[in-house]
Amino acid sequence: MLTPHAAPDFRQARHHLLQHGDCPPSGLDERVARSWRRSLAAGLLPDGPMRDCEHASGAELSRTLAGNHDLLAHSRPVMEHLFEQVRHTQGMVILADRRGTLVHTLGHSDFLSRADRVALSCGANWHEQQRGTNAIGTALVEASGVEIHGPEHFLERNAFLTCTAMPIRSAQGELIGILDISGDSRSRHPHTLGLVGMATRMIENRLVSTSCQRHIRLHLHTQPEGIGSVAEGIVAVSEDGWLLGANRAGFELLQWSAADIGAGRLQQKLDVPLTELLSRHQRRAGLPTQVRRLDGLPLFVQVQRDAAALISRAAPAVSASAAPTADALQMLDTGDVCWRAAADKVRRVLDKPIPLLIQGESGVGKELFARAAHDSGPRQRKPFVAINCAAVPENLIEAELFGYQPGAFTGAKREGSPGRLRQAQGGTLFLDEIGDMPLPMQARLLRVLQERLVTPLGGGQAVAVDFYLICASHRKLREEAAAGRFRNDLYYRINGLTVLLPPLRERTDFAVLTARLLADLNPGRQVELSPELMQRLSQYTWPGNLRQYANVLRTASAMLEPHERSIDWVHLSDDLLEDLHAPMTSVQEKDTIVGAVIQPCSTTSNLQELSRAVMRQAIERSNGNISQAARQLGISRQTLYRNR
């Protein structure tokens, strides 16, 4: 909770900030001082004119609400209960998403007219860069509970408010929203932060219980009476004890963090193995049992398992390697709902002759997803053969795929080549960027898929082939087929099941994903992002998606001094700093352009032209450097040459 100060102290502090570019060394709470500095750096002035702040249109707000369905569903009942507790204050209870957009509000009629004047309404954005220091925006950046009272607000027009906000986290520790109480500064109450904190825990507990209902859930507390209360810890684990999710208290009680998702095991924390806990649960279902943390702290644990999980465990036909909680797809799962839904669909077809088509922007990890699908299926011990159809020169792709006889063409190997299709025998063939395959090659591939026979260039006997087919493309192949740029018959042959992988800017697991990438890039060394940088990176559009982000983190990690453990602005390359320090509206305009190319719900009629426009802009920003532009967009140079 931030310490209140007299109004004259704040006037002097503002004057010092405007004169010297920094807050005075004493007098302000450090978090308020940091927020004021950020607000000034964003181009805001305390008494400046009202900025044309972002406010979602009706269509944008509908998409935002749909994307936050689970958050809203579990928050609304708690907000109604919370509002009853603070109704006498004539204030508001507010829910914002992880970008600071207000998605649900409950307010007292006497306060709403004043609130409307400062845009405390659904669709308004209250990130710091838009509204300066405020509880919602500052809680997002600081990733912790914040109370901003009266003149602590950076913009003087908001000084009549007192606001208290707390982050809401998913089962994977990802910040997914903000719960806030705002009211007249004269009605400030010392227990508001505690109320908001308790309501937030109620929401988080429900989110963990529902999102992890397929898994084993351990309900923990230091006292048996604490199990079932709002203060209980909840930890979700796989059948073999791997951490899959937890609420705040669960992370704290077992001394885990979000970075341990998929990497921490229960046996590293408790003196009783999971098998023994399950055995006790079978003997005394519903009753807590006492265990000890390995450092000696006594805990009480109650096991909960849904019927569906029990049925799945009892099914003898499912091996450990194919179980959803233990396969390669699960190991890539960092909590995004859309990504997880795609993985769940794919698991159901891996043992069937149903080809898989992966759609998504360049750089979202389509090949990584395809390899994990292969490693999760019955052909996992057989070859995984990948070929990027956009990277192979057009005059060589036929020989690359189908192979050739000795002397079939000038430059051919003396011994010939079996081709990639035959190399995939018994395993998986992955055709990346199949939308870039020339039309004549599409006809030959279609015939192979129909007949399951491959004839090499230069003649020779046809050879039978057996492989599981996975294709991927950043292009919308259905639209490409309708426009005549991709064969209709081939499209329907490869489209047994289509899944769409979300772009990085739409993923809800940014913090967990970041921790996983940093752990991979810095083995044996604990590296993290500063809270402010984490928040800004989570709002960036990432045109190159995961590929671009991984490269950014790799470079930033290399810039760290041996004693440093936190990546900050000084460790980033200049071109990224330029983008990150651009006004939010500019970033969002770029987001709109890129989004129009890939969003399924876009009404844009000429997606191809928009795609070319984005590529032209990248080339202009790179001063004609094709390689640099391709890296920024996360696509191949061949794709850029063909489409610019």
N, C-alpha and C positions, 0 to 999 in steps of 0.2 A: 504494500500500500504506500502511495507516495505521500510525503509529508506536506501539509498545506502551508502556505506562506502568506504574509500580508501583501496586499495589492501593491504598495509602493516598492517592495522588493522586486516584484515582477516587472514593474515599469523600468526600474534601473537595469534589470537583467536584459530586457529587450533592447534598451538603448545601447548597452555594452555589446550585445550580439551584433547589432546593425553597424556600430562604429568599428568593431575589431574583428568581426567574422567569427567570434567564438563567445561562449557564455563566460561569465565571471567565474573565477576558480572556486568560489564557495557560495552557498545560499540556495542553489537549485539542486533538487534530487538529480543524481547522475543520469537516470533514465530519461527524465524530462530534458536535461541538457543535451543528451545525445539526439533526442527527437527534434529539439529545436534546431540543432545544427543540420540535421537531415532535411528539415522543412525549408530552411534558408537555402540549402544547396539545390533543392527542387525548384527554386525560383519563386517561392512564396514570400509575401511580406505580411507582417502582422495586421496592418491596417490597409493593405492593398485592395484593389477592386476585386469583386467576386470573379474568380476564375471560371471559365466555361467547363465545369467539371463533367467527367464522364457520367452519363446516366443511360442505362440500358434501354433500348427500344422495346416495344412489346414483344417482337419476335425474339430478340436477344434475351430478354428476361425469361421468356418461356423455355428457351434452351438451357439457361442457367438453372432454372427451377428443376427441369428434367434431369440435369446432370447432378443435382444435389438431392435426389429423391429420398435416399436413405437418411441423409442428415436431417431433412425436413420432417420425415415421417416420425423419427424418434425424438426430435426436438420440440415439435408443436405441443404435445401433451405436457411436457415439463415446463415449457414457457407459460402455458395457461396456469399451471399451478404456481409458478414463480410470480406471475402478474398478480395473483390473488394476495400474495404476501406483501407486495409493494404498492397495491392499488392506492393506499392512503397518501402516497408521495406524489401522486399525479404525474407519474413519469411514464417511461416506455420500456418494454422488453424487446430486444432486437437480436436477430440472428443474421450473421454475415457469412458468406462463403470464404474460401481460402484466398480469394483475390480482393476481399474487402467489399464485395457487392452485397447490399442488404437484400435478403431473400424472404424474410418474414418479420413482421412487427406487430406488437400489441401495445396499445397506448391509451392513456386517459384522454378523453375528449377535450378537456380544458388545456392540455399540454400540446395536443397534436397541431394546432394552428401555429404555435411558435416553432414546433419541430419542423413543420413543412417549410418554413422560411430558411432553414439551414439544411434542407433536403434530407431529413431523417425519414425517408420513405423507400419502399421496395424499388430496386433498380438503381438507386444511387450508390456511388462508390465512395467509401470512406478510407481508402488507403492514405497513408501519410503524404504521399506525393501529390495527392489531390486535395486533401483537407488539412494538411499540417498535423501537428500533435493532437491526437484524440485517442480515446481508449481503444477503439476498434483497430485503427491503423497502427497504433503503437504496440498493441498486443500482438499483432501479426508480425511485426518486425522483431520485437523482443522475444517472441514465442513464449510469453509468460503472462500471468495475470497482472493487470495494470488498472490503476484508478487515476483519472485525470480530472482535476477539480478546478472549475472556474478559470482564473487567469493562467493556469498551467496550459490551457489550450493555446496553440501557437497563433491561430487566427482570433483576433479580438472579438469578432462577431459571434464566436462560439463560447465566449466567456460566461454566458448565463447558464451553461450546462455543467452538470457533474456526471461523469460517465465512468462505469466500472465494467471491465471486459476480461474474459478468460478464454484461452484457446480450447477448442474441442479437438481431440485426437482420435484417430481411427485405431483399430486393433493392431495395426502395424506401427503405431507411433507417429503417423503422418498428421500434420496439422491440416484439418479439413474445414474448419469454420471457427467462428467467434461468437460467443454468447455475451450480450451486453445489457446492462441496465443504464438508461440515461434519464435524467430529470433536471429540475430546476436546481441551480447550485445552492439555493437557500434550504433545500430539503435533504441535504447530504446526511447519510446515516453511516455510522462507523462499522456496521455489520454487513454492508452491501457486498463487499468483496467475498465474505464468507458465504453469503447466500448464492452468489453467482458461481462460486467454486463448487458448492454442493450440487447445484443444478447441473453443472457441467459434468460432474462425476456420474450423475444419474443417466445423462445422455450417453456418455462413453460406455458405461456398463452395459446398457442396452445394445449399443452398436457392437460391442465385442461378443455378447451372447448370441446375437442373430447372425453376424457375419462368420462366426466360428462354430455354428451349430452342428456342422458335420464332424467336428473334431472332438477329441477328449478335452474337457474343460476342468481345470482345478480351481476351486474357490478357496481362497486363503485368508487367514487373519492370525494375528498373534493371540487372539482369544476366540474360543469356540462360538461365543455369542455374536462376534463380529461378522461371521459368515452369513450372507444374505442381506447385510446392511449396505448402505451406500459407500461405506469405507472399505469393503472387502476387496481383496485382490482377485483378479480373474486371469488365468493363464491358459491358453489353448496350445496343446501339443499334439504331435502325430502319434501314431501307434508305437513308434520306436523312440518317442521322447524328444523329438526335435521341436524347438519353439516355433510356433506359427503365429502367435498374436497374444496381446495382453492389454489390460487397462493400466492406468497410471500406477495404481497401488500394486498390481501384479509385477510390473517392471521393478518397482522399488523394493518390494518384499524379497524378490529373488535376485536383486542386484543385477538386472539386465537392462539393456537399452535397445532402442529400435534397430541398431546395427547388428544385434544378435539374432534377429529374425532369420530363421533358416540356418543359423550357424551355431546356436546355443543348444545344449542338451540338458535335460532335467537331471541326469546323473551327475552333472557338474555342480549342482546346487543343493540337492537334498541327500540325506543319509539313507533314504528308503527308495529303492528302484521303482520305476513306474509299474512293473509287473506286480509288485507287492501291493502298491496302492490300488490297482485294479482288482486284485484278489480280495483285499479288504472291502472294497466297494461291493463286490458280489455277495460277500457274507453279511455286510451291514449297510445296505444301500441307503443313501440319504443321511448317514451319520458321519460327522467329521472324525478324522483320525489324526493323532499327533505325530509330527515328524520334526526333524531338526535340519536347519540349514547347515551346511558344512562348517560354517564358522561357529556353530553352537546355538544360534538363535532358535528357540522353540516356535513352531508354527502349527496351526491346525488346518487340515486340508479336507475338503469335501469334493469327491469326484462326481461329475455330471456327464452323462452320455445320452445322446438322443437315440431313439429307436433305429433311425436310419443308419447311424454309425455302428450300432451293434449288429444289424443285419449285414452291413458291408464287411465287418470283421469276421462274421461267421461263415461267409461265402468261401468255400475251400478252393474254388477255381482261380481266385485272384492271388497272384504271386506278389511278393513284397516289391519287386522291381516295377510292377505295373500299377501298384496302388497309387492313387492320386497324391497321397501324402509323402511318397518316397521317390517318385520318378523324376526324370530330368526336367520336365516342365514345372513341377513343384519347386525345384531348386532355383528356377528363374523367377518364381512368383514373389514379387515384393509388395503385393497388396492392391494393385489397381484392379477395380471391379471389371472393366471392359477386357483387360488382358486375361484375367482369370476366367471370364466367361468363354473367351475364345479357346483357352486351353482345355476347359471342361468339355467343349464340343468336340475338339480334336481327339481327345482320348477315346471317344466312343466309336471312331471310325478307323483307328490305326490297325485293328486286326481284321478289317474288311476291305474288299477291293474297291474302295471309294477314294478317288483322287482328291487331294487337298489343294485348294487355291488360297494363298495368303495375300491379302491386299493391304496397302498402307503406304504412307509417304516414304521416300528414300531416307534411310538411316534409322528407321524405327526398330530394326532388329529382326527383319524377316528371316534372314539366313540362320541367325541364332535360334529363333523360334522353330524353324524347320529341323535343325539338327537336334534340338531337344525333343521334338515330336518323334524323330527317328529313334533316339535313345530311349524313348518311353514306350516304344512299340515292340512287337514280336520279332522284328528284323534287326534289333539293336546290335547284334553281334556280326552282322553282315555289313558290306560297304555302304558308306554314305558318300555319294558322288555329286558334287555341286558344280554347276557351270553358269556363269553370268552371261546371258545372251546379249547384253548390251556391251560387254567388254571384249568379246571375240570379234575380230574383223569379219565383215560380211562374207568375204570370199573364202574364209577358213572355217566358218561355223558348221558347214555340212560335213567336212572331214572330221572336225572335232567331235561332233555328235555321233556320226554313223561309222566312223573309221574308214580305212582305205586299204586297198591292195598295194603291194610293192610296185613302185613306178606309176601309180595312178595319175600323178600330176607332177609338174616341175617343182622340185624342192621337197617332194615326199620322202619320208624315211625309207631306206633300202628294205627294211623288214616289214614296212607297213604299220598300221595301227588298228587296234580293235575298236577304238571309239569309246566315248564316255558312257553310252547306253549299255554296251556290253560289260564295261567295268562295274556297272551298278548291279550286275546279276545277283539276284537273291536279296539285295538290300534296297536302298532308297535312291532314286534319282531326283535331284533338286534342280529345277530350271528357274533360276532367278532372272527377273526382268524379262519374262517371256513375251511381254507386250512389245519388246524391241526386236523380236525375231522376224527376219524377212519373210514375206508371204510365201515364197516358194519353199522355204524350209518348213513353214507351218504345214504345208500340204504333205511333205514327206513324214513329218513327225506324226501327223494324224494317222497316216497309214500304218506306221509302226505301232501306235497305240491300239489300233483296231485289230491288227493281225498278230501283234507281239512277235514280229520277225524283223530282223535288221539285216539289210544287204549293204556291204561296204562299197565305197566308191571304187570304180574300176572293175566291178563285177565280182563273181565268186558266189559261193553258196550262202543262202539266207540262214541266219542263226536265230534260234528261238531265244527270247529274253523274258525274264521275270523280275520285275522290280515294282516297288511302291512309288507312285508318282506324287511329288509335291512341286507345285509351281508358285511363283510369286511375281508381283508386279506393282509398281507405284501408280501405274495407269489404271483407270477404271475400265476393265476389259469389256464389260457389257456395253459401255458407250463406244469404245473403240470398235467393237464388232458391229454395232449399229451404224457407225460411220464408214464401214468398209475397210478399216485399217487393220482389222484382225478377223481371222476366219470364224464365222459363226459356228461351224461344225466343230472346230477345234475348241472353241470356248466352251461349248456344252460337253465336250469330252473331258476336259480338264476340271470343269466346275462340278465336282461331286459334292464337296462341302467348301463354301467360301467363308473365311473369317477375316475380319478387319482389325488390324492392330492399331491402337490409338497413337496419335502423335504425342511427343513428349509434353507439349504445352497443355494437353488435355488429361494427362495422367494424374491420378490422385495419390501416387506413392512417391512423390519427388524426393522427400527427405530420406526415406528408406533406400530408394534407388541410389541416391547420392552416397549414402554410407556404404552401400555394397560396392560401388565403383571405387570409392576412395580406399576401401580395404583391399580390393584387388590390385590397385595401382601402387599401394604402399605396404607391401607385406612386412609384418613385424613392426609396424610403426602406426600409431593411432593418430590419424589426420582428420580434421573436420573443417567445415566452412564456418566463418563468422556468421552470427545470426542475421545481420543486416545483408550480407552478401547472399546468404541462402535465400532470404526472402526475395531479393531482386532477381536472382537467377531463376527462381520458380515462376516469375512473371514474364520472363523473356520468351519470345516466340519460338526459338530454336528451329530455324529452317532446316538445319541438318540433323535434327532430332538426336537420338542417342549417340550416333557416331560423332556428331559435332560436340556434344556435351562431354563424352569420354575424352576426346582430344583436348578440350579445354581443361579438364581436371588433370590430365596427364601433364600438360605443360605447366599448370599452376603448381602441381606437386614438385616438378623439377626445379621451380623457382624458389622453393622453401629453403631457408638456411637450415643447417643441421639441428639447431636448437628449436626451430619453429614447429609447431603442431597445428596451427590454424591458418587456413588459406583466406586471404583478404584481398581487397581491391588491388594492392600493389603487386600481387602475384599474377595478375591477368594480363593478356596481350592488349596492345593499344587499340586494335580494331574492335575487340569486344567491349573494352571500356567505353569507347565512343558510342556503341549501340546501347549499352546499359545506362549511360548518363543522358541519353536522348530523352526528351519529354515523353511521358507515358502515352500521350495521344499519338505520337509518331509511331511508337512501337505497336500500338493497337491498330493503327492504319495498316502497317505491314502485316499484322496478324490477319486483318480482314482480307488483304489481297491473297496471301498464301492460303488462308482458310477457304476462300472461294474455290480454290483449285481442288481441295481434297475433302471438304465437308460433305457427308452424304445428304444433308438436308439443304444444301445450297440450291438457290433457284437461278443461279447464273446460267445463261444459255450457251455461252462460248467459253467453256473451261479451258480448252486448248490455248486460246488466245491469252487468257489470264496467266497460264503457266509460262507461255513465252515471254510475257511482260515481266514476270518475276525474274526469269533468267536474264533478260536484257538489263534489268536493274542491277543484278549481281555483277554482270560483266562491266557495267559502267562504274560501279563502286570499286571494282578491282582494276580500273584503268586498262581494260582489255586483256587482263591476264586470265586466260581460260582456266588454267589449273587452279588458281586461287578462287575463282568464282565457283568452280565445281566443288571445291572443298567446303566453301561457305554454305552451299546448298545441299551438300551431302549426296551428290550424284556423280556419275562418271563423266569424263570429258566427252566420250562418244555421245552420250545422251544430250549434253549441252550443245555439241556441234550440230546434231540432227534437228534440234528444236528451237534454237535461238532465232 
